[in-house]
Amino acid sequence: MITSPGNAKIKEAVRLRQRAKARREADAFITEGVRMFLEAPLSRIREVYLSDTFSRSLKGREGAVREKLDMLRYETVSDEVFQKISDTCSPQGILCVLQAYHYELEELLKGEAPLLLILEDIQDPGNLGTMLRTGEGAGIDGVILSGTVDPYNPKTIRGTMGSVYRVPFYIAEDLPDTIRRLRERGICVYAAHLQGGRLYDDCDYTRGSAFLIGNEGNGLRRETAKLADLYIKIPMAGAVESLNAGTAAAILTYEAARQRRNAG
């Protein structure tokens, strides 16, 4: 059992939890909790850590966690050390280090009519995680990220509730060029914008579609909004000017899902 926070593996796990640069250098990220462990692809798991209390609770028991652990090597650490590597106030007692994902744009464009989210400058890790999770629920084919918070931030990972394992995401170094490539594939790019000329539910999303969603406070950059084929808006009642970015993404992607379900 590891009992010292000065242990090299523990120090590395702490670095992965705290720093995006460390995650990039190690090409790895951390997930926590029973569900995230059970859904994690075996081929991606590098290391597993169990708290002493959690490890003791598994003794003599059968189940999915025990079965998966038997296929892996893992380390037991003292509860105090586990708390140091955990990102939660009340950790469940199981944490994994996983190999990072790397997607090419073409992997998001495999279907006949891809449905995508393009997220620019999203800075709240919980928001980003929620959008990945909501996107999976709506059946999107992938997410394009530009200038966003690190997708492997522990709060983002927690917000995805496992969707990070299944929803492809492409980090666009050159967003205008990426949007040009989408257009070449016949994908219509819609900007959720206060100056939208058409209501969001008055467009046809059964063909290839991509929704541009901007920063939580400032929306889309002006130069990015100009790249869209069409501005759309979600009508607001009362004195509300706009919706949370994650809420807007959910409304748009589920409207596209509804249209495609009815068309099918």
N, C-alpha and C positions, 0 to 999 in steps of 0.2 A: 504494500500500500504506500502511495505517495503522501507524505505528511508535511513536506516542506514547500512553502510558496516559492522558494528559491530554486526548485527543481527546474532544469532546462526546458523540459516539455511544458511545464506549467507556465513558465515565463513566456514561452512562445504562444501558448493558447491565449494568454492575457493580451499579448500584442495583437493577435488576430482579432480579438474582440474589440480592442480600442482603436486600431489604426487602419484606415483604408490602404495606406502605403504598404503596411505589413501584409495585408491580404493580397495586394497585387504582387508583391515580391514572392510570396509563398504560393501564389496561384491557388489559394484555398480560402474557405470561409467556415464559419461556425454555425451550427444549428443546435437548438436545445429542446428538450421535452420528449415525452414518449411518442407522441404522434409523429413529430418530425423525424425521429429515429426510425420508426416503423416504415415510413414512406420513403426514406432515403435510399436511393439505388445502392446496392452492395458494391458495385464497381467504383462508386465515387467516394466511399468512406475510407479515410486515411487512418483516423484514430477515434476511439470511443473512450469516454471517461464516465465512471459511475461514482456517485458519492457513496461513502461507507454505509450510510443509512439505507440508500436505495438498493445497494448490493445485498445487504442483509435481508431486505424484504423479498428478494427473489429466491432465496435459498429454499429448496424443496418445492418450489412452485413451477408449474408448467404454464405455457402461454406463448403468445407471439413474440414478446420481448425476449424471453429466455431462449426461444428457438432461434431467433436472429442472432443473439449474442453468441450462441454456440458456433456460429459460422465465422465469427470475427475474433480478433485479439482485442482486448480492452484493458484499461487500467482502472483500478479502484483508488480513490483518493479520499482523504479525510473530509468530513463535512466542511471544515473551515477552509480547506484548499479549494473545494468545489465552489464555495461561495465566491471565492476570489476570481475564478474563471467564468462564473455565471454572469449573465446580463439581466437577470430577473431578481426581484426581491424575495420571492418564494420559489426557488428552483425545484424542479421535479426530481432532479438527481441524475439525469443522463444528458450528455453533451457529445456532439460529434464534430470532428474536423473533416470537411469534405473537399474534394477536388473541384475547383471552379469550372463553370461552363463557359464555352466560347462558341458563339453562333455567327455564321455568315448570313448576310441578308437573304440569300437565295433559300435558306432553310425556312424562312418565314413566308416564302412566296410559292410554296409547292402546290397549293390548291388552285382550282379554276378561278375562284373569286375570293382572294384572300381578304380577311377582315383584320385590320391592324389598329393599334393605338400608337400615336407618335407623341411622346412626352418631352416637353422642353422645359428645362430649368426647374423641375419639381425638386423641392428642397426638403420636404418633410418625409423622413424615412417611412413613417407609418402610412402616409398617403400613398407612397410608391408601392409599398407592400399590398395595400388594399386594392390598388388598381390592377396589380398582377392577379390577385385572387378573384376580383370581380370579372376581369377579362377572361379568365379561364371559365368561370361560370357562364359567361355569355357566349363562349365558343370562339374567341378570337384566335387567330393563327400566330400572333406574336406581338411584341412591343418593341418599338424603336425608341431608344433613349438618347437625348442630346442635352448635355450639361446638367444632368440630374445628380442627386445624391447617390452615393455608392450603392448599387443594387444589393451588395453583400453586407451592408450595414446590419448589425444584429436586429435592430428594430424593424427594418425592411423585411428581413427573413421571417421574423415572427409574424408580421402582418400578412405575409403570403399564405400562411397556414398550409404549407406544402406545395403551393402552386409554383414556387421557384424551381421545383424539380421538373415541372412539366411545360411551362410556358416559355417558349424561346424568346430571348431578348437580344437585340442587336444594338451595340453602342456606336452611334453615328459620329464619326469624326468630322464629316462634312455633310451637314444636314441638307443644304440645297442640292448637292449631288445625289444624296440618297432619295430625295423626293423626285428628282428627275428620273431616277431608275424605276421608281414606282410608276410614274406616268408611262414609261416605256412598256410597262407590263399591263397597261390599261386600268390602273388603279386610280380612282378619283379621290382627291385629298380634300377633306372638309375641315374648316377651321371653326371651332366653337368660339364665337366672337360676339361681343356686345353690339357690333354694327352689322350683325348677320341680316341678310335680306330675306332669308327664308326660314320658316320654322323647321326645327330638326325633324319633325315627323312628316314633313312634306317633301321628302327626298327619297330616291330609290337606292337602298343600300344592298340590294340583292346581287349587284355586280361587285367587283373588287373595290373595297372602300377602306380609307384610312382617316382616322379622326385626330386632328392636331389639338392637344391640350397644353395650355401654358402654365407658367408659374402661379403658385397659390395666391400671391398678392398682386402681381403685375400682369398676369395673363401672358399671352404670346408676345414675343418681340415683334415690332412692326415689320421688320424685314422678313421674319418667318411667316407672319400672317399673309404677306403678299405672295407667298409661294403656293397658297391654297387655290384650288379650283373654284371653291364656293365657300362663302361665309354662311354659317347657320347659327340659329340662336334658340335657346330654351326660354320660353316665355316666363316672365317673373310677375308675381302679384305683389301687392303691398309696396313697401319701400325697398325690397331686396333688389340689389343690382345684379348680383351673379351668385352662382352656386360654388360650393367647395369643388376643387378640381376632381377629386375622386368621385363625388356625386355626379358631376357632369359626365365623366367617363362612363359611369354605370348606366345613366339614362340613355346615352347615345349607343353604347354597345348592345344594350338589351333591346332597343328599338330595332337595330339591325338584325339581331337574333330573331325577333318577332316576325319581321318581314321575310326573312329567309325560311323560317319554319312554315309560314303561311304559303310561301311560293312553292315549297317543296311538296 
